[in-house]
Amino acid sequence: MKNMTKTIMLEEEKIYKGNLILVNANHPLRSFQEEGFIPADIRFPKILVKSDAANILQLILKKISCYDEILPVSGYRSVTEQRKIYADSLRDNGEDFTRKYVALPNHSEHQTGLAIDLGIKKEVIDFIRPEFPYDGISQRFRKTALRYGFVERYQSTKEQITGIAHEPWHFRYVGYPHSEIMNTNNLSLEEYIDFLKDYKYGKKHFQAEIHGKQIEVFYVSADESKTTISVPEQTLCQVSGNNVDGFIITLWRNRNE
């Protein structure tokens, strides 16, 4: 029986939306969202993230039974909030510290709603640099999070690439299986975006088997205002822009497909 396909249209504006958008000093946020956020923890109703990220975060915390030991410190920020945080840090901490730990307005992952700063529960928690060590419950969170789509975004070995100092408390939702692929290949998000460009649509795609599913990931360059691709009809297809120049497509196939 001939394999049936479906056509997906990728509009240029969607380059700037999705779980895999790269936001950094060179790539500002270009698609702004002000709704669709929910509390990362119902005890802290003002600390918001995107609903998918919030639900996954709660699942991880429940999985490792650490609801009272790990607290959300900072989630979604509007551009106004980011401007204030940046200005306050310049005033209180100076330019060198601020450039290391605080992103410029519209260049902050916190404005995507996909980033969360976490801290170990303490009487006093540093808003800019909360404590989140590499042992105990925080390390259990770090390892478990990879299996559900969160990565530690700013690692100590990647500072020259990310442009941000080491932040063991800052986690970014990229979705699964991307978190596992990034970890296995020791890639920052910047490196992962480039890595996937070696797996272009219509050529060799990145493939892996996970939990009985065949995962296929590939990159589509946005050469025109509207780009179309064909994928198997019965296959789950996830699309994310990269906030740079194209799209990342993830296909979930059954093992025998």
HELIX and SHEET records of a PDB file:
HELIX    1   1 GLU A   12  TYR A   16  5                                   5    
HELIX    2   2 SER A   51  LYS A   63  1                                  13    
HELIX    3   3 VAL A   79  ASN A   93  1                                  15    
HELIX    4   4 GLU A   95  TYR A  101  1                                   7    
HELIX    5   5 GLU A  109  THR A  112  5                                   4    
HELIX    6   6 GLY A  136  ALA A  145  1                                  10    
HELIX    7   7 SER A  156  LYS A  158  5                                   3    
HELIX    8   8 GLU A  159  THR A  162  1                                   4    
HELIX    9   9 HIS A  178  THR A  184  1                                   7    
HELIX   10  10 LEU A  189  PHE A  195  1                                   7    
HELIX   11  11 LEU A  196  ASP A  198  5                                   3    
SHEET    1   A 2 THR A   5  GLU A  11  0                                        
SHEET    2   A 2 LYS A 226  PRO A 232 -1                                        
SHEET    1   B 2 PHE A  37  PRO A  39  0                                        
SHEET    2   B 2 LEU A  48  LYS A  50 -1                                        
SHEET    1   C 4 ILE A  70  SER A  74  0                                        
SHEET    2   C 4 ALA A 115  ILE A 120 -1                                        
SHEET    3   C 4 GLU A 167  TYR A 173 -1                                        
SHEET    4   C 4 PHE A 150  TYR A 154 -1                                        
SHEET    1   D 4 PHE A 206  ILE A 210  0                                        
SHEET    2   D 4 LYS A 213  SER A 221 -1                                        
SHEET    3   D 4 GLY A 246  ASN A 254 -1                                        
SHEET    4   D 4 LEU A 236  GLY A 241 -1                                        
END                                                                             
